[in-house]
Amino acid sequence: MKRVLAWQIAQAMKKQRVTKSALAKRMKTSRAALDRLLDADNTSVTLQTMGRAAAALGKELSISLRDAA
């Protein structure tokens, strides 16, 4: 799930032509923290941070539980 979220944020950044530095500034965080968020293998990022990144790009983070198939 983290891999998909990181990819979606990166794609939104690309579409909106937002640099890592600009997004970090919008989120009021460091560029290093943003790099951790975009690293698909780094699972230590909180949902709050993911939500802040989404909001900074004009998006809404939505997570839900579904019954297993």
ZISUL-V751880 format. One record per residue. RES is the residue in one small letter. SS is DSSP state (H for helix, E for strand, C for the rest). PSI is psi in whole degrees, 0 to 359 (* if undefined). OMEGA is omega in whole degrees, -180 to 180 (none if undefined). Layout:
# ZISUL-V751880
res: (RES/RES)
ss: (SS/SS)
psi: (PSI/PSI)
omega: (OMEGA/OMEGA)
This chain:
# ZISUL-V751880
res: (m/k/r/v/l/a/w/q/i/a/q/a/m/k/k/q/r/v/t/k/s/a/l/a/k/r/m/k/t/s/r/a/a/l/d/r/l/l/d/a/d/n/t/s/v/t/l/q/t/m/g/r/a/a/a/a/l/g/k/e/l/s/i/s/l/r/d/a/a)
ss: (C/H/H/H/H/H/H/H/H/H/H/H/H/H/H/H/C/C/C/H/H/H/H/H/H/H/H/C/C/C/H/H/H/H/H/H/H/H/C/C/C/C/C/C/C/C/H/H/H/H/H/H/H/H/H/H/C/C/C/C/C/C/C/C/C/C/C/C/C)
psi: (319/320/317/315/317/318/317/320/316/320/319/321/315/315/320/358/49/125/164/317/318/318/319/319/316/323/352/49/180/161/325/320/321/321/320/320/320/350/107/335/351/109/8/1/137/161/327/316/318/320/321/321/315/313/322/340/9/24/170/130/127/125/137/159/136/155/140/145/*)
omega: (179/-180/-180/180/179/179/-179/178/179/179/178/177/-179/-179/-178/-178/178/178/176/-180/-180/179/178/179/177/-179/-175/179/-179/176/179/178/178/176/177/180/-178/178/-176/-179/-180/-176/-177/-179/-178/176/178/179/178/178/178/178/179/-179/-180/178/180/-179/177/177/-179/179/-179/175/178/175/179/-179/none)
